[in-house]
Amino acid sequence: MLELFLYLLLGTFSGYLAGLFGIGGGIIIIPVFFYIFTYIVGVPEEVLAHIVLGTSLGVIVFSSMASAYSHHKKKAVIWDLLKIIAPSICLGTALGAFTASYIPSSTLQGLVAIFLIAVSIQMAFQFPPPMQNPKTSYVGPIIIGSGIGWFSGIFGIGGGIFSVPYFYHRGLQMTQAIGSSAACGIPIAISGSISYMFVGSGLPNLPEYSVGYVYLPGAIIVGLASALSASVGVKAAHRIKQKKLRKAFALLLMLMGLNLLLR
């Protein structure tokens, strides 16, 4: 019962953030999953980090679809650009999942903690994205898409922390950058979760109801809850100033990252 309650609470909160900031929600899902899977589900340490990241991507399948749909209704998704970048994102994400499968769980956990701390600093100080330069070639989106996908696959995230600044650099308005980033989470999450299922298939010590490195109860319940709350975050993104909220979120991420690093 406690596990179900935590999944619903996590899904609601992460879905709201997914819609608000154009992220997949992974940066809030991952540290919470570490604790749920350790102390409630009882996932063995040697596969813990991989289960957390794979299941996070499973959740993002739901939240990114709901968030992208809501942004699309507000005409904030630039599909022509996504058609160019999506194939390279899928390839990069699959490679990222395979890369993560060769990293020991304890090392991967440390890398995730450092990544969360770095993201919190970026969000707190809001380092500006590069100056807008919409007149770039098709080569740029393909290379950048592969990089976004690779990092997303390794860290189990939707990639919004990378894609929002990039889309703004491409000349999109900030609301369009957030909406297009949310849509980018769809190929990242599908490609990544399938890859984590594949690389983890047949391994010992996986919890019951897992498909490879994706723990289905967590992915489905948190995912559905996040999908329901994502539209609320989208509405907020189009009407509120996000500066104070970003700083509060950055502090939360910093604390989570430090706690995870010191486990």
N, C-alpha and C positions, 0 to 999 in steps of 0.2 A: 504493500500500500504506500509506504514511504517512497519507494522507487517511482511509482506511478505519479505521485504528487510532484516529486522533483522534476520528472520529465515534462509534465504539463506546465509547471512554473518556468522552467528553462526554455521551453518552446515558445511560450507567450512572450517572454522578455527578448529572446534572440530574434524572433520574427519581427517584433517592433523595430529593433535596431537594424535588421536587414532592410526593411522598407525605408527607414529614416536616413541611413547613411549609404545605401547602395552596396552594402557588404552582404556576404552570405550568412553571417552570424557565427561563423566558425571561431572567431577570436574570443567570443564569450562562451560558446558551447564547449570548446576544448578543455579549458581549465576545470570546468564543472564536471565534465565527463571523467576526468582523471580521478576525481574524488568519488563519484558515484560508482565507477567501475572498480575502484580499489576497495572501498569500504562497504559497499552494498552488494554489488554483483560478485565481487571476489575474483576478478580477472587476474591471472598469474602475471607477475612482474615482467617476465620475459616477452610477453606479447601485449602488454598494457598499452604502450604508446601507439602501436600500430592499430589496435582495436579502436582506440580513441579517435585517431585521425581518419580511419576508414569510415567509422560510424558518423563522424562529423560531416563528411562529404555526403553520406546518405541523407542526413537531415537537410543539407543545403539543396538537394534535388527539389524538395518540397518548398522551402522558403524562397528560393530564387525564382521558381515558376510563379508563385503567388505575387512576389514583389515586382517581377518583370511585367506581369499582366496588369497590375495596378498602375505602374508607371506608363505602360503602353496606352492605357485609356486616357492618360493625361498628355499623350503625344510627346513623351520624354525619352523614348527609345529610338535611337538612330539605327535602323535595321540594315541599311546599306553598308555601314561601316562594320557591323557585326558579321555580315556575310563574308567579309574579307578575313577577319581576325579569328573567327570561330574554329576553322579547321586546325590552325596552328595551336590554338589553345587546347583543343582536344589531345593533340599529339603531345604537347608539353606536359599536360596533366598526367597522362598515362606514364610518361617517362619519369615524372616526379614520384608517382606511386611506386614504380619499380626501384627507383633510387632509394626511397625510404625503406623498402623491404630489406635492403642490405645494410642498413644502419642499426646497430644494437638499440633495444628499447630505451635503456637508460640514457644513452647519448642523444637519441631522438627527443626524449623528454627535456633534456637540457637545452637543446637547440630551439624547441618550441617555447620554452620559458624566456630565453634571450630574445626571440622574435617578438613575443608579447610585450616585453619591456621596451623594445625599440619602437613598436607601433604606438605604445602609450606616450612615448616622448614626442613622436611625430604628431599625434593628435593633440597633445597638450599645447605645443608651441605652434602648430599649424604652419609648418614650413611650406612656403608657397610652391605650387607646381611650376614647371618650366613655363617660360613665356609662350603664349599661344602661337602656334605655327601650323595652320591647317593645310598649307601647301606642301605636304610631304608625300612621298611615293608610296606604292603598295608594299614595298619591301619592309618599311618600318613597322606597319601593323603585324606583318607575318613574324618578324623577329621578336618584337615586343610581346606578341601573343604567345609565342612559344615560351618565353621567359616567365610571363605571368602564370601560364599553365604549369610550368615546372615547379615554381615556388609553391603554387597552390596545392599541387599534388603532394609535395613533401610535407607541408604544414597543415594539410587538411582544411583549407579555407576556401572561400569563394573568390578570392582574389581582388576584392573591391579596394583594399588598401593600396593596390598597385594600379588598378585599371581606372579608378576615378581620376587621379592626377593625370594619367596618360590621355584619357578622353578629353579632359579640359585642355591639355596641351594641343590636342588636335583641332581645337577651335569650338568645341561644344560649350553651351551654357552649363553652369554647374548642375542644374536640375537634369539636363540631358546626360551629363557625364554620370550622375548617380543612377539614372534610369537605365542607361546602356550598360553600366557596370553590373547592375542587378541581372540584366539579361545574359551577360557573360557568365554569370554563376551557373547557368543551366548546363552548358556543355562541360564546364569544369567539374561540376558535381557528378554528372552522369558518367563521364569518362573516368574520373577519379575513383568513384565508388565501385564501378565495375572492375577497375584495375586492382583495387584493394581486395575485392572478392577473389579475383583470380590469383594474385600472388600469395594470398593466405589460405587458399583451398588445400584441404588435406593435411594441414598442420596439426600437431597435438596441442593440448592445453587450451584450445579455444573454448569459450563458454558455450553452453547450450543455446540454440536458436541463432547461432552465428552462421553467416555465409562468408567464408574466408575471414577477412578482418573487419567485416561489417556486422555489428550486433543488431539484429533486426528490431527487437522491442524498442531499443533506444532510438534508432533511426526513424522508425515509423511514428511512434507516439510524439516524440519531440518535433519531428517534421510536420505532422498534421497540425499540431498546436501552433507552430511557427507560421505555417501557411495562413492560418486564420487571423493572426495578429499582424501579418506583414502589411496588409492594406491600411491599417491604422497608422503605421509608421510612414507609409507613403504620403498619406494625407498631411501628416505633420511636417514632412520634408518640404512640402510645397507652401507652407504657411508660417513656419516659425524660424526664428534666428537660432542657429545651432551652436553658437560659441560656448555658452555656459554648459550646455549638455555635453559637448565634446570634451570639455575639461573634466567634468565629473566622470565621464566614461573612461577617459585616459587614466585618471587616478585609480579607478576600479581595475583596469587592465594592469597597471603597474603593480598593485598589491597582489593580484593573481599570479602575475609572472614571477615576482620575487618569492612568493610562497611556493610556487611550483619548483623554482630553482633550488630552494633550500630544503625540499622534501628529503 
